[in-house]
Amino acid sequence: MPLNRDIYQALESILGAAHLTDQETDLQCYGYDATAYAGLPEAVAFPGTTEEISAILKLAHEHRFPVIPRGAGSGMSGGSVPCRGGLVLVLSRLNRILKIDTLNFLAVVEPGVVNRDLQQAVEALGLFYPPDPASMNFSTLGGNVAECAGGARAVKYGVTRDYVLGLTAVLPTGEIMRTGVQTVKGVVGYDVTRLLVGSEGTLGVITEITLKLLPKPETRRPVLAFFNRLDQAAQAVVEILHGGVLPSTLEFLDQPSIRAVEDYLHLGLPREAEALLLIEVDGERQEVERQSLRVREACEKLGATGTRLAQTAAEAEDIWKARRAVSPALFRLRPNKINEDIAVPRSRIPEAIRRFQEIAARHDLLIVSFGHAGDGNIHVNVMYDQKREGQESRARQAVEEIFKTVLALGGTLSGEHGIGLAKAAYLPWELDPVNLAVMKKIKDLLDPNHILNPGKIFPA
């Protein structure tokens, strides 16, 4: 149902006129995310309390208009794009860190808190919140929870779901539900908390999050290693992990990534290298010293042509510049890209990348791969120029072939970005019919009128 004048006035009575808009410029600002997808909402709301969100969803449930929850809009799957009009629900006003409990190692936050802000706040108290998506400087924790965000530290510390102890969420019917615990253990009833984590704003609007914290590691040290063969780098990953070292991060770049970064920043990276590994260890100082040397030895044993071991914080930052520069550097190669976040078993990474390059050659495209070697999560970037006839179409075809390849290798279509709009059509490729049917039944039960973030996850 469209947002008519009566509904708009009802929303104004809930929020106040200052926190609701239907101005064209505002609608455009909240109609897209970090993908190429875009839509136009009919209005944008900025609620400030759980109770306001409850009242809004009761109204939406009654009048059957779409509500699309939104954090910072940094998502990579079209998850917060208003593809069917309706009301965009921006949670930026709910931005308080409500509690940091240093005795029980937990924090209670609102969904609009920026990931990096929480990390800095807890580290000042000697604590640590590990999930570190690449967007952590601006992405919000509500969005991180809704998408089950990952990050470079996932190989050692896991992803967002591993740190969510409990939630307050407003269901699509407007009911307010509290889940989970503030204790280390808790097995009372179904794990509804985990059901909501990663549900991409389709089952409820998260308004409060209880997060597990860890002691802050004493220090960290990255090691950079270069290999002339990709299979040597993959074997080094296995050697490091099986040798008793669990790095906090284990990243890799393929040859096109290395060359793009070197041309962009001139860091002295060897352009002939087929793979680069960035391995960081953290923990107690003496143990970090020992483990970083073991990492370097393992890489050299497997044929690394060169290694760099950071001795100072400044050197560590220089090493990380290579990894952080990949995404902006790629646009020097082609003006457009499709960024996928597939994952394969670690041992299949070399085979996956070889197949991706075969797909690139077949379609006369450039495909660049980099990402998290420690957990098999590869960011596959299909580079193209949409102004050149046929390139975008070939890029879309290449993506489908990449997905088929990933599934054939025992992988998954999304390691951390989610399904949203971008991959909804491919969901049946990975999920069996019974699994997909159960998910739809859960959606129907919690959102009988399908008003909350419609058009996402499930194929149209």
Long-range contacts (C-beta under 8 A, 24 or more apart in sequence): 1-63, 1-64, 1-65, 2-42, 2-65, 2-85, 3-42, 3-43, 3-65, 3-85, 3-86, 3-87, 7-59, 7-63, 7-65, 8-43, 10-59, 11-43, 11-45, 11-56, 11-59, 11-87, 14-47, 14-52, 14-55, 14-56, 14-59, 15-45, 15-46, 15-47, 15-48, 15-52, 15-56, 19-45, 19-46, 19-47, 19-48, 19-93, 20-44, 20-45, 20-46, 30-70, 30-73, 30-82, 30-88, 30-90, 31-81, 31-82, 31-88, 32-73, 32-81, 33-73, 33-74, 33-75, 33-76, 33-78, 33-79, 33-80, 33-81, 34-73, 34-74, 34-75, 34-76, 34-135, 35-75, 35-76, 35-77, 35-78, 35-81, 35-420, 35-421, 35-422, 37-78, 37-81, 37-83, 37-420, 37-421, 37-422, 38-81, 39-81, 39-82, 39-83, 39-84, 39-85, 40-82, 40-85, 41-68, 41-82, 41-85, 41-86, 41-87, 41-88, 42-85, 42-86, 42-87, 43-87, 43-88, 44-87, 44-88, 44-90, 45-87, 45-88, 45-89, 45-90, 46-90, 46-92, 46-93, 47-89, 47-91, 47-93, 47-94, 48-93, 48-94, 49-94, 49-207, 50-168, 50-170, 50-176, 50-207, 50-208, 51-176, 53-89, 53-170, 53-205, 53-207, 54-170, 54-174, 54-175, 54-176, 55-174, 56-87, 56-89, 56-174, 57-170, 57-171, 57-172, 57-173, 57-174, 57-205, 57-451, 57-452, 58-173, 58-174, 59-174, 60-86, 60-87, 60-172, 60-451, 60-452, 61-172, 61-173, 61-174, 61-449, 61-451, 64-449, 64-451, 65-451, 66-451, 66-452, 66-453, 66-454, 67-172, 67-205, 67-451, 67-452, 67-453, 68-201, 68-453, 69-142, 69-146, 69-201, 69-205, 69-206, 69-452, 69-453, 71-111, 71-112, 71-139, 71-140, 71-142, 71-143, 71-146, 72-114, 72-135, 72-138, 72-139, 72-140, 72-143, 74-135, 74-138, 74-139, 74-143, 75-143, 75-147, 75-417, 75-418, 75-420, 76-339, 76-341, 76-417, 76-418, 76-422, 77-147, 77-200, 77-414, 77-417, 77-418, 77-419, 77-420, 77-421, 77-422, 77-423, 78-420, 78-421, 78-422, 78-456, 79-146, 79-147, 79-200, 79-201, 79-418, 79-419, 79-420, 79-421, 79-453, 79-456, 80-143, 80-201, 80-453, 81-420, 81-421, 83-421, 83-454, 83-455, 83-456, 84-454, 84-455, 86-451, 86-454, 89-205, 91-140, 91-142, 91-205, 91-207, 92-140, 94-142, 94-207, 95-140, 97-121, 98-208, 100-125, 100-127, 100-213, 101-182, 102-126, 102-127, 104-182, 105-212, 105-213, 105-214, 105-215, 106-165, 106-182, 106-210, 106-211, 106-212, 106-213, 107-210, 107-211, 107-213, 108-208, 108-209, 108-210, 108-211, 109-141, 109-208, 109-209, 109-211, 110-142, 110-207, 110-208, 110-209, 111-140, 111-141, 111-142, 111-143, 111-145, 111-206, 111-207, 111-208, 111-209, 112-140, 112-141, 112-142, 113-140, 113-141, 114-138, 114-139, 114-140, 114-141, 115-139, 115-140, 115-141, 115-144, 115-149, 118-211, 122-213, 122-216, 123-216, 126-215, 126-216, 127-213, 127-214, 127-215, 127-216, 128-213, 128-214, 128-215, 128-216, 128-217, 129-163, 129-211, 129-213, 129-214, 130-156, 130-157, 130-158, 130-163, 130-214, 131-157, 131-158, 131-159, 131-160, 131-163, 133-416, 134-327, 141-209, 141-211, 142-206, 142-209, 145-196, 145-197, 145-206, 145-209, 146-197, 146-198, 146-199, 146-200, 146-201, 146-206, 147-198, 147-200, 147-416, 147-417, 147-418, 148-197, 148-198, 148-416, 148-418, 149-416, 150-372, 150-375, 150-377, 150-415, 150-416, 151-416, 152-249, 152-251, 152-323, 152-372, 153-248, 153-249, 154-372, 154-374, 154-375, 154-377, 154-416, 155-246, 155-247, 155-248, 155-249, 155-250, 155-372, 155-374, 155-375, 156-246, 156-247, 156-248, 156-249, 156-282, 156-374, 157-214, 157-248, 159-416, 160-197, 161-194, 161-197, 161-198, 162-212, 163-211, 163-212, 163-213, 164-193, 164-194, 164-197, 164-209, 164-210, 164-211, 164-212, 165-193, 165-210, 165-211, 165-212, 166-193, 166-209, 166-210, 167-193, 167-196, 167-197, 167-206, 167-208, 167-209, 167-210, 168-206, 168-207, 168-208, 168-209, 169-196, 169-203, 169-204, 169-205, 169-206, 169-207, 170-204, 170-205, 170-207, 171-203, 171-204, 171-446, 171-447, 172-203, 172-204, 172-446, 172-447, 172-448, 172-449, 172-451, 172-452, 173-446, 173-447, 173-448, 177-204, 180-210, 181-210, 182-210, 195-442, 198-418, 200-418, 200-419, 200-420, 200-453, 200-456, 200-457, 201-452, 201-453, 201-456, 202-443, 202-447, 202-452, 202-453, 202-456, 202-457, 203-442, 203-443, 203-446, 203-447, 203-452, 204-446, 204-452, 205-452, 217-248, 217-282, 217-283, 217-284, 218-283, 218-284, 218-285, 218-288, 219-282, 219-283, 219-284, 219-285, 219-288, 220-248, 220-280, 220-281, 220-282, 220-288, 220-316, 221-280, 221-281, 221-282, 221-288, 221-289, 221-292, 221-309, 221-310, 221-316, 222-249, 222-278, 222-279, 222-280, 222-310, 222-316, 222-319, 222-320, 223-277, 223-278, 223-279, 223-280, 223-281, 223-292, 223-295, 223-296, 223-299, 223-307, 223-308, 223-309, 223-310, 223-319, 224-276, 224-277, 224-278, 224-307, 224-308, 224-309, 224-319, 224-322, 225-276, 225-277, 225-279, 225-296, 225-299, 225-300, 225-304, 225-306, 225-307, 225-308, 226-269, 226-270, 226-273, 226-275, 226-276, 226-304, 226-305, 226-306, 226-307, 227-273, 227-274, 227-275, 227-276, 227-277, 227-299, 227-302, 227-303, 227-304, 227-305, 228-272, 228-273, 228-274, 228-303, 228-305, 229-274, 229-275, 229-303, 230-254, 230-274, 230-275, 230-349, 230-350, 230-353, 230-354, 231-350, 232-275, 232-302, 232-303, 232-304, 233-274, 233-275, 233-276, 233-277, 233-302, 233-350, 233-373, 234-275, 234-346, 234-347, 234-349, 234-350, 234-373, 235-302, 236-277, 236-298, 236-299, 236-302, 236-304, 237-277, 237-346, 237-349, 237-373, 237-374, 238-346, 238-347, 239-298, 239-301, 239-302, 240-279, 240-294, 240-295, 240-298, 240-299, 241-346, 241-374, 243-294, 243-298, 244-294, 245-281, 245-291, 245-294, 245-295, 245-298, 247-279, 247-280, 247-281, 247-291, 247-295, 247-374, 248-280, 248-281, 248-282, 249-278, 249-279, 249-280, 249-372, 249-374, 250-277, 250-278, 250-279, 250-280, 250-372, 250-373, 250-374, 250-375, 251-277, 251-278, 251-279, 251-323, 251-370, 251-371, 251-372, 251-373, 251-374, 252-276, 252-277, 252-278, 252-349, 252-370, 252-371, 252-372, 252-373, 253-278, 253-322, 253-323, 253-326, 253-370, 254-353, 254-368, 254-369, 254-370, 256-333, 256-366, 256-367, 256-368, 256-369, 257-326, 257-329, 257-330, 257-368, 257-369, 257-370, 260-326, 260-329, 260-330, 260-332, 260-333, 260-368, 261-322, 261-325, 261-326, 261-329, 263-329, 263-332, 264-325, 264-328, 264-329, 264-332, 265-321, 265-322, 265-325, 265-329, 267-318, 267-321, 267-322, 269-322, 270-305, 270-306, 273-305, 276-322, 277-304, 277-373, 278-319, 278-320, 278-322, 278-323, 280-316, 323-370, 326-370, 330-368, 330-381, 330-383, 333-366, 333-368, 333-383, 334-366, 334-383, 334-384, 334-385, 335-385, 335-386, 335-387, 336-383, 336-384, 336-385, 336-386, 336-392, 336-395, 337-381, 337-382, 337-383, 337-384, 338-381, 338-382, 338-384, 338-395, 338-396, 338-399, 339-379, 339-380, 339-381, 340-379, 340-380, 340-381, 340-382, 340-399, 340-402, 340-403, 341-371, 341-377, 341-378, 341-379, 341-380, 341-414, 341-415, 341-416, 341-417, 342-377, 342-378, 342-380, 342-402, 342-403, 342-406, 342-411, 342-412, 342-413, 342-414, 342-415, 343-375, 343-376, 343-377, 343-378, 343-406, 343-411, 343-412, 343-414, 343-415, 344-376, 344-378, 344-406, 344-409, 344-410, 344-411, 345-376, 345-409, 345-410, 345-411, 346-373, 346-374, 346-375, 346-376, 348-376, 348-409, 348-410, 348-411, 349-373, 349-376, 349-378, 351-409, 352-378, 352-405, 352-406, 352-409, 352-411, 353-378, 355-405, 356-380, 356-402, 356-405, 359-398, 359-401, 359-402, 359-405, 360-398, 362-398, 362-401, 363-394, 363-395, 363-397, 363-398, 364-394, 365-391, 365-394, 365-395, 365-398, 367-398, 367-402, 372-415, 375-415, 376-411, 376-415, 377-415, 377-416, 378-415, 400-426, 403-429, 404-429, 419-456, 419-457, 420-456, 420-457, 421-455, 421-456, 424-455, 424-456, 424-457, 424-458, 424-459, 424-460, 425-459, 425-460, 427-457, 427-458, 427-459, 428-459
